[in-house]
Amino acid sequence: MGRHLHFDCFSGVSGDMVLGALVSAGLSWTDLINGLKRLQLSGYQLRKREVHRGALPAIKVDVIVQQGFQRPLTLSRIRKILADSTLSGPVKERSRSVFDRLAEAESLAHRVDVKDVHFHEVGVVDSFIDVVGGVLGCYLLNATRITSSPINVGAGSIQTSHGLLPIPGPAVAVLAKGIPIYAAGPRSELATPTGVALLRTLASEFGPMPAMKSVAVGYGAGDHNPDGWPNALRVFLGEESLSETNQTERMIQIETNLDDLSPQTYEYVMEQLFQVGAVDVALTPVVMKKSRPGVVLSCLTTEDETDAALEVLFQETTTLGIRLHEVHRHVLPRRIVPVTTSGGVVRMKVAEVGAGWEKAAPEYEDCKAIAKRTGRPLKTVMEEALRTYRRGLPKNRTGNVRGGA
């Protein structure tokens, strides 16, 4: 039976905060240290401390660097270090995915080719351990489902090797595309590229905390301890049960009719709705008054995200009126099962439907990244991931998997 981890990023996220939160929630310190030895890196020691951030007791994990790398690492060098390690396949692949995301973000943010990106901050021992340690910690805790709240990115500006930059910095802004973020608290950087890249790789869902049976709560401390602000990352650890009944959620369905909006605008509107936390967005063609062709734009949100979705629709479309309906949504309990394909690790979303049947579907973003990196057709990557998942099932269950979740 797997476990469910939910990250509560009320004060942002960083690599060391992830490590501290996992240790605080029950990750064995000995297992973490022994597992990281498989990375076959020397010149560092791990230290944990009990600290307070505001009124919250938390664990601060420090990587004490005794001898770092002499120069920033390229992505190819990072991949070689991971490939030469004796870490398990899923930990290697998901760690590599974090660095791939970081490299792509730095490339887009600073307009350089991916192969020319040098990791001035992540290509050193402490951040390297933060990334691999975070992935390894989730693996050791047997986390089969990982979710995250919207991420508090902070506000203000920060001095970097590229000069003075606004918060969130360019790399975080790229990494945060498509997930809910916000700014609150002190005027400082709360979310680092490493932390956001970790969650983008590990988490399958971003939004309000889903229903779960929590068995432990952990707090990971950030470096800074501003007055009057608890700078910590909270993680909830729950046991996943395959016998859970369907969950019912109270949602708000938003609808509006549109017949005079340029079709080129729809993609942007949908992106904006997802960015403010919409669960689903759909366009349905209809015939409206005076026989005009049009569409019904439907958006499903939680009650807390309704106002933000309404603001997007009023600002970005021509609508003058919007309909709201309270609905109840039945959802199957889901879990995430990583599988290793020839192109890398793909997260499979798996849902039990009863009577021994389950639905399984590969995570689109994982397959898209592999397709881009390898040049293989996206459809081929997705089919390979599903076949790989089916091969890993017991023989008496392989016939009970339906493609699609």
Buried (B, 14 or more C-beta within 10 A) or exposed (E): EBBBBBBBBBBBBBBBBBBBBBBBBBBEEEEBEEBBEBBEBEEBEBEBEEBBBBEBEBBBBBBEBEEBBEEBBBBEBBBEBBEEBEBBEBBBBBBBBBBBBBBBBBBBBEEEEBEEBBBBBBBBBBBBBBBBBBBBBBBBBEBBBBBBBBBBBBBEEBEBEEEEBEBBBBBBBBBBEEBBBBBEBBEBBBBBBBBBBBBBBBBBBBBBEBEBEBEBBBBBBBEEBBEEBBBBBBBBBBBBBEEEEEBEBEBBBBBBBBBEBEEEEBEEBBBBBBBBBBBEBEBEEEEBEEEEEBBBBBBBBBEEBBEBBBEBBBEBBEBEEBEEEEEEBEEBBBBBBBBBBEBBBBBBBBBBEEEEEBBBBBBEBBBEBBBEBBEBEEEBBBBBBBEBBBEEBEEEEEEEBEBEB
